[in-house]
Amino acid sequence: MNINLSNFNMKSLVKEAGSTISRVVQLTEEKLGTTERTEYDIHFQNLAERADVTKSWTEKIVRDAESVLIPNPQNRVEDYIFEKIEKSKPKRLSNLEHLALDMIEAGGDFGQDMPYGQALIKVGQAEQKLGQCEHDFIATSGICFTQPLRKFLEGEMKTISKERGLLETKRLDLDACKNRVKKARSMLGQQSAERDLRVAQAEFDRQSEITKLLLDGISTSQASHLRHLHAFIQTQVRYYKQCGDVMDQLQRELAKMQPAKPRLRINSEDVDGPPSIASAHSCDSDTSSIALAKAIDSDFDYDNGQDIDIESGFKSIDIGPVKALTHLLEDFEIEFDTSAISTVIFVTECSPVNEDYMYGKQGLMKGLVPRAFVEMLDEEQKVDF
C-alpha cells in the first residue's frame, strides 16, 4: 500500500484532534451543568423552531401523499430504489385494471350476446379507463407535488441541518475558549487564550449569520409549496372529473341495455312484465281515454301460484291510516297468472316517500306501482265502486 506523505500534515491533525477533545469536554460539562454555555438569541431560536416544525410536517405530508397515490408499501420501496439507481420505474397494473381484465374475460366466456356478458364487458372497459386515469393522476401528482417537496427536504433542509450542526460546533469552540480564558494562570497563557477566543467569536458570528439567512429562506420555500399544493388540488379535480365522466357514460350505456318493458316490484322482487295484459274499460273520450289495467284479486293464491275461483266486483282493504282507490292509467305488465283480475287497487305512500312509485295492495298481492300509471279516484268515483 502506497501512502502519500507529502500531503500529510501532522500539525493540522493534532490541532483538529485537540479541538475535538475540547468540544467533547465542553459538551460533557454542559450536560452535567458544571459550565456555562452561549445561548442563541430569541430570533434565531424562533427560526430554528420553525425549521424543525416545517421539516417534520413536510416529511409527514410527503409520506402520507405517497401512501394515497401508491397504497402498497412494497411498490413504494421498489419505486424509490429504481429512482435512486436512475432507472425507469416498473409498469404494473392497478387493482382497477386487474378487475377490468377479469370482467372483460368473464363477459366473453358468459357470451357477448347475453345481457350479463355485455354488461360485464362494458363495465370492464370503463374500469380500464378509470385505471388509466389513476395512472395519469399518480404521475402528475408526483411531478407537481411530492417530488418538489421531497427535493426541498433532500436539498434545502439538509443544507440547513448541516449549517446548524456547524454552528453548534463553533459554539462549543467558543465556549471552550471562554473557559480557557477563565482558567489561564500565566500572562502568556491569558494572551493566547484571548486570541483564540476572538477568533472563535468571529467564526461563531459569521456562521450564525449564514445559518440565519438559510432559516429565513424557509418562508420563500413555503410560498413555493403553496403553489405546488394548488397544482395538486387541480390535478385531483381533473382526475375525479374524468372518473365521473367515465361513470356517467357507463351508466347511460347500461341504461340503454335494460329491457324496455316496465318492471314491477312484487314481494320484494323485481320482475319483468310479460306481454301486455291490457284490459278493458275506457272513460268518456271528452275527458281522457283510460285503459284500466287489472290488478290481482285477493283470491289468487300467490304463494302456490294456483288460480282459484274469484268473486266479481271490488273489495275494500284497510292497509293503513291513509288509503286510496286508484285506476291504473296505462297497461302495466306484471308477472303472474292474469286469470284473476279486478279493476281497482289500494295505494299508500312509500316510506320514505318515493317520487316515482307508490305502494299498492290487492288481496295477498302487494308491490310498487309507478305513479304515472295510476289515477286517484275522487269520492264520487269511490261510491260507484
LUMTIGU-289984 format. One record per residue: residue in one letter; x, y, z of N, C-alpha, C in turn. Coordinates in pm, whole numbers, plus 50000, padded with zeros to 5 digits. Example, Ala and Ser with C-alpha at 12.3 -4.5 7.8 and 13.67 -1.06 7.14 Angstrom:
A513194943150780512304955050780513204967050780 S512854977550708513674989450714512905000350787 
END
This chain:
M500864988050000500005000050000500885012450000 N500615021349911501395033749898500675045049971 I501405052250055500855063450129501585076050086 N500845085950043501445098650001501635107450124 L502845107750175503115115350297503335130150271 S503435133950142503695148050112502515156950152 N501275151350145500085159050180499655156950324 F500415149250397500035146250535500575157050627 N499685163650701500055174750789499785170450933 M500835166551003500685161751140500215172951232 K500695184951209500315196051295498815198751287 S498285198551163496845200751144496035189451208 L496545177351198495835166051256495785167051408 V496905170951467496945172251613496025183551659 K496015194451583495155205751619493675201751612 E493315194451506491915190151491491525180551601 A492445171551637492155162151746491975169551878 G492825179751899492685187652022491365195052028 S490935200451912489645207451908488495197951936 T488565186051881487505176251903487425172452049 I488575170552112488575166752255488005178052339 S488375190552307487855201852385486335203152369 R485825200152248484365200652226483665189952308 V484215178152310483615167352388483595170852536 V484695176452584484775180452725483745191252755 Q483655201152664482705212052684481265206852685 L480935198152591479585192752584479265184452708 T480225176852756480005168652875479755177452997 E480545188053010480355196953124479005204053117 E478555207352994477235213552980476135203853021 K476275191252983475265181453022475235179553173 L476395180353234476465178853380476105191653454 G476035202753381475675215453443476795221853520 T478025218553486479175224053559479815235853487 T479275239853373479845251253299478735258753228 E479025270953188478045279053117478145276652967 R477075280152897477055278852752476495291452690 T476915294352570476425305952496475055302752438 E474075310852471472705308752423472485316552293 Y471695310652205471325317652082470275328152113 D470225338652031469235349152054467825343952023 I466825351152071465425346752059464995345451914 H465405354851830465035354251688465575341551622 F466825338351653467405326251595466675313851647 Q466325313551772465615302051828464255300251762 N463565311251735462275310251668462425304951526 L463455309751457463695304851321464035289951321 A464855285951417465245271751425464035262951458 E463195267851547461995260051583461045258751464 R460865269551389460015268851270460595259351166 A461915259151153462545250051058462295235451098 D462385232651227462145218951274460695214751248 V459765223951275458345220851251458085218751101 T458675227351019458505226150874459035212850823 K460205209050869460805196450826459945184550869 S459485184750992458705173551044457385171750967 W456645182850949455355181750882455495179250732 T456525184450671456725181850528457025167050505 E457825161150592458105146850581456825138750594 K455975142350689454705135050708453775136750588 I453705149050535452825151550421453285143550300 V454585143550274455105135950160454825121150179 R455065116150298454835101850325453355098250309 D452475106650361451035103850350450555105050206 A451055115050134450645116749994451075104749910 E452275099849934452735088049860451925075749897 S451475074950023450625063750063449275064149993 V448755076249970447495077649897447675074049750 L448745078649692448975076249549449345061649523 I450175055949609450615041949592450405034949726 P449225029049748448915023149879449845011649919 N450355004149822451184992549854452584997149896 P452994994750022454324999450066455454992649991 Q455254980249950456294973249875456554980149741 N455484984449676455644991649549456345005049570 R456045011649681456705024449709458205022649728 V458585012249803460015009649823460685006249690 E460004998349609460564994649480460765006849390 D459775015649387459905027949307461045036749359 Y461195037249491462255045549549463635040349510 I463785027049511465075021149474465385023949327 F464395021949241464615024549098464915039349073 E464305048149152464575062349136466015065649176 K466515059249281467865061849328468915056749231 I468645045349167469615039949072469385045348931 E468465055248922468195062348797467765052748685 K466845044248719466225035548619464725038048618 S464095034848504462665037248492461905027848584 K460815033048641460025025048733459295013848657 P459095002448720458394991448652456924994948631 K456394990948517454974993148489454174981448547 R453244984848630452424974548695450944978248680 L450094968148675448654970348665448094973948802 S447154983248802446484986848926445374976748956 N444804977649074443714968649112442504970449020 L442254982848979441144985348886441374978348753 E442614978548706442894972248577442834957048586 H443244951448699443074937048718441584933348717 L440764941248786439324938948787438764940148645 A439214950148570438714952348434439024940348344 L440234935348351440604923948267439774911648300 D439544909248428438744897548467437284899148423 M436764911248433435374913448391435234911448240 I436174916548164436094915148018436214900447979 E437124893348042437294879148011436054871148051 A435484874348168434274867448212433104870348119 G432984882948075431904886347983432014878747852 G433254876847803433414869047681433034854447701 D433364848747816433004834847843431504833147863 F430854842847928429414841947950428624844047822 G429224850747726428554853147599428324867947576 Q428904873147468428754887247439427344890847394 D426554880747356425184883547316424214882447432 M424714878747552423874877847670423934891047747 P422824895047809422804907947879423894909047985 Y424074898348065425074899148170426484899848112 G426744892148008428054892647944428344906247884 Q427354912047817427534925447760427814935747870 A427064934647980427254944248090428644942748151 L429114930548169430454928448224431524934648135 I431384932948006432364938647913432334953847919 K431134959747921431024974347929431674979548056 V431364972948170431914977448297433424975548298 G433904964348243435344962048237436064972648157 Q435494976648045436114987147964436135000448039 A435075003148115435045015448195436095014948306 E436265003248369437275001848473438675003748416 Q438894999348293440185001748230440455016748214 K439435024148173439585038648160439885044948296 L439215040048401439485045248535440925042148577 G441395030248542442775026648574443775035648505 Q443505039048379444405048248307444365062148368 C443165066548407443055079548476443855079448606 E443825068248675444575067148801446075068048775 H446555061148672447985062048638448395076448608 D447575083348530447885097348496447885106048621 F446945103548710446855111348833448085109148921 I448515096748934449685093749017450925100548959 A451105099348827452295105248764452295120448778 T451155126648750451085141248756451245146348898 S450645139348995450765143549135452195142449184 G452905132249138454315131049176455145142549123 I454875146548999455655157248937455355170749001 C454085173449027453685186849071453665188549223 F453735177549301453575179049446454635171449527 T454635158249521455505150649611456995152349575 Q457325152449447458735153849410459315167349450 P458615178749429459165191549476459355191949629 L458395186249703458545186249849459715177449892 R459865165949829460985157249863462315163749824 K462335170949713463545178049673463895188749776 F462895195349831463125205249937463745198650060 L463235187050097463775180050215465215175450192 E465475170250073466795164750045467805175450005 G467345187249974468245197949934468365208750040 E467365217450044467435229050132467485225250279 M466625215750322466595212050464467885205050505 K468475197050418469745190750452470855201250467 T470825211450381471805222250391471655229750522 I470405232550559470145239550685470615231150803 S470315218250800470745209550909472275209150919 K472935208750806474395208550805474975221350863 E474415232850822474915245550872474595247451020 R473475242351065473155243151208474125234551289 G474465223051235475445214651304476805221351312 L477195228051202478465235251202478425246851301 L477275253651311477135264551407477265259451550 E476705247951576476815242251710478275238851743 T479015234251642480435231651663481195244451697 K480865255251624481505268151651481155273151791 R479955270551833479565274851969480355267252075 L480515254252055481305246452151482745251452156 D483315254752038484675260252036484735273452110 L483715281952090483685294952156483605293252308 D482745284652355482615282752499483855276252558 A484475267352482485725261252530486815271852545 C486865281352450487835292352459487555301352579 K486285303952605485925312152721486385305452850 N486235292252857486665285252977488185285352991 R488885284652877490345285152885490835298852932 V490135309352889490485322852935490315323953086 K489225318153137488985318653282490035310653358 K490485299853298491405290953370492875294353346 A493155304153260494565307653231495225313453356 R496415308853386497085313053508498235322753478 S498915321253368500035329953335499605340753237 M500405351153228500115362053136500175357152991 L501165348852958501295343652822500105334652787 G499705326452880498545317752857497275325752842 Q497195336752919496005345452910495915351752772 Q497015356952721497015363352590496685353352478 S497245341552486496955331252385495495327152387 A494925325552507493525321552520492605332552467 E492945345252495492105356252447492165357352295 R493335354852236493435355052091492585343952029 D492635332052085491795321052037490305324252055 L490005331352164488605335052190488095344552083 R488935354552044488505364151942488275356951808 V489135347751776488965340351651487695331751656 A487495325151768486305316651782485025324851778 Q485065336851840483865345451840483535350151699 A484565353751620484345358151483483775346951397 E484315335051412483805323751334482375320251374 F482095321251504480725318451550479735328551494 D480095341451499479195351851447478975350151297 R480035347051225479925345151080479005333251049 Q479185322251118478345310451093476905312851137 S476725320551241475365323851287474595331751182 E475275341351116474605349051012474255340450892 I475165331650854474875322650741473665313950771 T473615308450890472505299650928471195307350935 K471235319550983470015327650989469465330350850 L470355333350756469895335850619469205323550561 L469765311950585469145299650536467795297150603 L467705299750733466445297750805465385307650758 D465785319850727464825329750675464285325550539 G465075317950464464625313550331463505303550333 I463165298050451462065288350459460745294950421 S460585307750452459345314750415459145314650264 T460215316950190460135316350043459795302249997 S460365292450062460085278550025458625275050050 Q458055280050157456645277250185455725283650082 A456095295250032455315301349923455355292449799 S456485286449773456595277049661455765264549687 H455795259849811454995248049847453505250749828 L453085263049855451675266549835451285265149688 R452155269249598451865267649455451785252849418 H452655244849473452615230549447451325224349501 L450855229349615449605224249672448425227549581 H448395239749528447325243349434447365234449310 A448545231749261448675223049144448165208949175 F448445204249294447975190949335446445190549341 I445845200949394444365201449402443765201949261 Q444355209549173443865209949035443965196248969 T445025189049000445175175448946444095166249001 Q443805167649129442745159449188441385162649126 V441095175449109439805179449049439675173548909 R440725174548831440695169148695440525153948697 Y441195147348789441115132648799439695128148833 Y439115134248935437765130048976436725133748871 K436935144648800436015148148692436075137748580 Q437285133648545437425123248442436755110348486 C436945106648612436295094448663434775095848660 G434275107648698432825109948694432275109148553 D433015114548456432565113848316432515099348268 V433525091548306433555077448265432355069948324 M432065072348450430965065248515429605069848461 D429475082748430428225087648370427985081048235 Q429025080148154428905073648024428545058948040 L429175052348137428865038248162427415036648205 Q426935045448289425555044548335424575046248220 R424865055448129423995057248013424005044947923 E425175039047904425255027247820424525015347882 L424645013748013423935002848079422425005048076 A422005017748084420565020648080419985016847943 K420765019047837420285015247704420155000147688 M420904992747765420874978147756419744972047836 Q419094979847923418004974448004416774971847917 P415934962047955414714959147878413774971047878 A413094972847767412174984247753410894982347833 K410564969947870409324967247940409374972848082 P408244977748133408244982648271408474971148367 R408954974748488409224964848590408364967548711 L407924957148774407074958148892407744950849006 R407714956749124408314950449242407214943449320 I407274930349323406264922249391406944913849497 N406464915249620407034907649731408554908849734 S409024921349724410444924649735411294919249620 E410674915349507411424910649392411054918749269 D412074922649191411834929549065411564919248956 V410454921048883410114911648775409824919548650 D410174913748536409854919748407408434916248370 G407764925548308406404922748266406354913948144 P405454904148136405264896048016404504904047913 P404154898147800403374905247700402164911947761 S401774922847704400754931447764399474923947794 I398914927247911397644921147950396574931947958 A396554940347859395664951847862394224947447877 S393474955547945392084952747967391274964547922 A390514966947919389154965947926388294977647924 H388414986848017387444997748031388045010547980 S387185019247933387645032547892386615042747934 C387075054947960386195065548007385725073847889 D384985084347921384475093347820385625099447742 S385545099647611386625104647528386835119547547 D385805126847599385985141247619386965144047732 T387005135447830387955137647939389285131547904 S389365118847906390585111947862390265097347848 S390915091047757390725076747737391675069447829 I391135061747922391935054948024391775040048008 A392855033347975392845018747970393125013548109 L392155006548165392295001848302392984988348302 A394214988148350394854975148370394264968948494 K394294956048504393584949448612394544943048710 A394314945748836395194940848941394724927248990 I395564920549061395254907149110394204907549220 D393254899049213392224897949315392764890549436 S392164892649552392644886549675392524871549673 D391694865649581391534851149580392604844049501 F393604851449448394694844749376395724839949477 D396024827149472396974821149565398374823549511 Y399034834449555400334838149501401414828449545 D401344824249671402394815549722402484802649645 N401304796749609401324783849538401234785449388 G400964797949344400874800249200399684793449137 Q398594791249212397434784249160396274793949146 D395454792249041394244800249023393104793649100 I392324801849168391134796549234389954805149195 D388794801449235387604809049199387674822949259 I387144832349185387164846249232385764851749229 E385564862449301384294869349302384414881949218 S383374885349156383374897649077383204909549170 G383524921549120383374933549199384674937449265 F384554946349365385734952149429385634950149578 K386764949149641386814947349785387604958849846 S387124963949956387824974550027388744968050129 I390044971250120391034965150208391694976250288 D391634975350418392254985450503393744982450516 I394564991350462396014988850465396755000150534 G396075007150622396785017450696395925029650713 P396435039650783395665051750808395375059750683 V396215058350580395995065450454395835055350343 K394695055550275394505046150166393745053350055 A393825048149936393155054249822392845043749719 L391705045649650391375037349535391965043849412 T392545036149324393175041849205392795034049082 H392815040848968392815034448838394235033848789 L394615023048723395895022548655395725029048518 L396515039348489396305047448370396815040848242 E397795031748251398355025448133398335010348152 D398535003648041398704989148052399974986548132 F399864979448240401024976648325401284961748326 E402514958048292402854944048274403354938148406 I402794927248449403174920748573403294905848550 E404154899648626404494885748601403744876648698 F402564872648660401804862448732400604858748646 D399844849148690398664844748616397644855848616 T397104858848500396174870148487394724865648479 S394464853048517393084848248509392214854348618 A392834859148727392054865048835392394879748844 I391514888348797391814902548794390614910648835 S390884922848881389834932748906390344946048853 T389654956648882390004969248817390474979948913 V390524977749041390894988149136391864982249238 I392884990049273393794986149380393854997249482 F394404994449599394605004249704396085007749710 V396375020749726397765025049729398015034049849 T399235033849897399695043050002401055048349960 E401465058850029402795064250003403855054650056 C404975054149985406105046150031406755052950152 S407445045150228408185050650341409645046950326 P410535056650299410255070850278409545073250146 V409035085350129408235088550010409115087549885 N408595080749783409295079249656408555087249551 E409295095449475408655104149376408115096449257 D408585084549233408205077149113407235065649139 Y407185060549261406375048749289405495050849410 M404405042949416403545041849534403425027149570 Y403055024549692402915010849738401475006249718 G401284995849639399944990949609399674977349671 K398384974649700397994961849759396594958149714 Q396434945349682395124939849648395134925249693 G394414922549794394404908949846395774905149900 L396284893849857397604889249900398714895749820 M398364902649714399364908649628399734922549679 K401004925549674401484938649714402774941549640 G403044954149620404264957949548404254972649512 L405264977149435405384991049394404724993249260 V403995004349249403285007849126403745021849085 P404155023648959404585037048914403455047248925 R403785059048973402785069648987402165073248852 A402985072648748402505076548616401425067148564 F401265055548624400325045548575399025045448656 V398885054348753397695054048838396975067448835 E395665066648865394845078648878394025077249005 M394125087249092393375086849216391875088849189 L391055081049254389605082349241389095092349343 D388185101049299387585110149395386475103049471 E385825110149562384815104049648383645098549568 E383215105949463382065101349384382395088449310 Q383625087349260384035075249191384125063649288 K384565066249412384635055549510383255049849540 V382235058849546380875054249571380405044849461 D380825047749336380445039149225380945025049243 F382115023949310382695010749330382165004249458 
END
